[in-house]
Amino acid sequence: MAAAGFHVVMVSRGTERGQPALEKLQAEFGDSVEMMLCDMSDLSNISKLHVEFTAKFDRLDVLLNNAGAMWGRREKTVQGHEMTFGVNHIGYFAMTQAFLPLLKVTEGSRIINTASEAHKMANLKLDDLNREKKRYSQWRTYGDSKLCNILFTRELARKLEGTGIITHCFHPGVVKTRFGSGSSGPMRLFWPLFRPFMINSKKGASTGLHLALSNDANTSTGEYWSRSKRKRGNRHARNDDNAERLWEITEGLLND
């Protein structure tokens, strides 16, 4: 994004890993890259980020929501939501709602959401999004959250009709990152064995960058992509009734 001429604000949970990444980027791109802090598991952090950003900038061209965390046991966010759902879905929703006024300033602005093929493992129950009724499963819960990303994108596209804002979501591939480090059970033991077969972060970012920068992404909105091409997702990912209902429930959770 910086190489394409954008001023990039990277968002990190903390400085321990964020600062070295920032310094590496600034060595190549100078002050066109900066960092702001935000933990997406805490909605008050998202509000603070918005205040910090709007104090410095009066427009936003591209919002790239990128969260794919998974917890090995059921934990709660500060606001009391199940952690995987809270970070991966509610975090996207709250971030997007906060920054929509700035995105509307820029004609043709874009909202890009990182989803996953893991949505195919979902067993989404709209009356139990916080996994309070069912036995906790780290993979099912993660799959549910990634299905939520796709449904959110579809409903967001519908609500943004006529604004000129483009939104898409994408599967990055199985990327060699710290993903899975918080897992438990057999997953924690066997996940490292798959790392040699995973793609690097540059390849993992390619579809998201394509959606952020390419004219190809301007010809439609609300779609699911992989390897820089449109995909259908499964039938649950194309359920517009569930997309609308998920939006309504999420609004209710944020207003509780």
N, C-alpha and C positions, 0 to 999 in steps of 0.2 A: 504493500500500500504506500509506503514511504517512497519507494522507487518510482511509483506511478505519479508522484507529486502531491500526495495527500499529507496533511499534518495529522499524525497518528497519536491518539491518546490510548495507550495500552492500560488495561485495568488489571491489577493484581490483588490477590488477597493480602499480601504482605511484602515487605522489602527483602526478606531473606533470599527468595528466588527471583523476585521482580527486579531488584536493583541490578544484579549481574546481567540480566537480559536487557534491561534498559541501557546499561553502559555499552554493551556489545552493539546495540542498534545505533546509539548516539555516536559511536566511533565511526560509523559508516554514513549516517544521515544527519548528524548534528542535532540541532534543536527542533528539527521537524518531527521528532519522536519524544514524547514525554509520558510520564506515568502518573496515574491517580489510583488510590487504594479503595477497594470495595470487597467485602465478603458477601457474596450473594445469598448466603444462608440467613442474613439479617436484613430485613427490609429497611431498617433505619440507616444501614450502610448505603443502600441504594439511594435513599433520600439525601444523604450527605454528599454522595458522589454527584447527584444532580445539582445540588446547590453549588458545589465547587466548580463544576463544569460550566454552568450558566453564568457564574460570576466572571468567567474568562472568555467564553465564546457565545456568539449570538446565532449560530447555525450548526447543524450537524448533517453531513451528507450521507454517511453510511453508519448504521448501528449493526455490529456483528455480535450477536449473543452466542457465547461459546461456553457451555457448561456440560460436562458429562461425568459427573462424580457418581460414585456408587459406594454405599456403606454396607459392611458385612453383617451388621445387626441393626435393628430398628433404633434410630436416634431421632431427636427432635431439633428443629430450628429454634431460634430465640422466640419466635412467635408461636411455637407449638405445633408446627406442621412436620410431617414425616420428612426426614432430611433429604433423601434423594429426590422426592417429589418437590420439596420446598426449593432446593437449589436449581434443579434442572428445568422445572416448569414455572413455578411461581416466581422465581428469579427473573426468567425471561419476560414474563407477563408484566411484572412490576417495573422492570427496566424500560420496557417498550412504552408503557403508559406514561412513565415519567418524561421520556424524551420525545414523545410524539409532537408536542408543540414546536420543538426545534427542527424536527425532521420536516414538518410542513412548511418551514421557511424556504427550504431548498427544493426547487422543482426537480422531480425525478430522483428524489432520495430513495435509499434502499434500506430494508431491514432483512438481515440474513440470520437465520437460526440454524445452529448445528443440531441435527437430529441423529438418527442411526438406523441401520438395518435391524438393530436389536428391537425395534418396535414390533417385529414379527413374533417376538416371544411374549408380548404383552397379554395380560388377562385383565384388562381395564374394567373396573367397576366404578361407575361415576358416583355411586352412593358410598364409596369407601376409598376415596383418593388418598387418604392418610394412612391406609393400611391398619385400621384399628380393629377390623372384624376378622380379617383373614390372617393366617399364619404368615409370618414375614419370610419372603424369599428375595434375596438380593438381586438375582437376575430378573425375576418377574417384575420387581419394583422398578428396576432400571429400565426394562422394556416398556413398562407403563409410562414412565416419564418421557421416554423418547417418542412414544406414540402421541403423548400430549403435545410435544413440540410440533409434530406434523399437523395435528388437529388445530392447534393454536394458530399456525401459519395460514391454514385454509380459512379460518374464521376471520383472522386479521385482514387477509386480502379482501374478503367480502365487505368488512366494515370500512375499509379504506378506498372502496370504489369511488372514483371521481376525484380523488385527492392527488393522483399522479405518483403516489408512493408505491414502490414495488417491493414485494416481500416474497422470499423463497426460503426453503429449508433444504438441508443436504446431509448425506451420509459421507463422512470424511474417509472411511476405510478403517481398518484396525491399525491404529497408529502406535508406534513405540514411544509411549509417554509413561508417566507415573500412574496412569489409570489402573485401577484394580488393587492399588497398594493398601486400600482400606478394607479389602474384602476379608472373608473368613472361611474356615473349613477347607475343603478340597480345592476350592478356587484359589485360595492364597498359596497353596503348594504348587499347583500345576500352571498357573498363569505365567510365571517366568519361563516355563519351557516353550511357550508359544512366541516369546519375544523375538527370536531370530527370524520368524516368518512374518513379522509385522512390517508395515511401511514406515518410512521416516516422516518427520513432521512436515517437511517441505511438500511431499506428495499428499499428506493428509490435509494440508491447507489449500491445495490447488483448486478444488471445487468451490470452496468458499470464496476464494479470490476471483474465480471465474464469475461467480454470481455478483460480486461486488463491483467488478470492473468491466465486464463484457456487455456489449450491446445485445448479445443473445438473450440475456436475462430480462431485457426490456420488452420482449414480445409477449410476455404472459406474466402472471403473478399468482402466488399461492401454491406453487408446485413443489414437489419433492425431487431432488436431484442426487445423482451419484456419478462419479467419474466425469463430471462436467456435462452430463446428459440428463434429460428428464426421465423420471421413472414414475411408475404408478403407485408404488407402495401396495400393501395388501388392502383387502376390502375394508378393514377397520380404519385404516388411514384415510379412506375416502368417504367416511360416514359424516356428512355435513350436519345431520341432526345432532350427533354426539359432539361435533365441533362447537356448535352453538350452545349446547347444554354445558359443556366444559367451560366455556367462556363465562356463562352466567354463574356457575358454581365458584369459579376462581374469583370473580368479582365479589361474591359473597364472602369468601374466605378472607379477602383483603380488607373488607369492611367490617369484619367481626370485631 
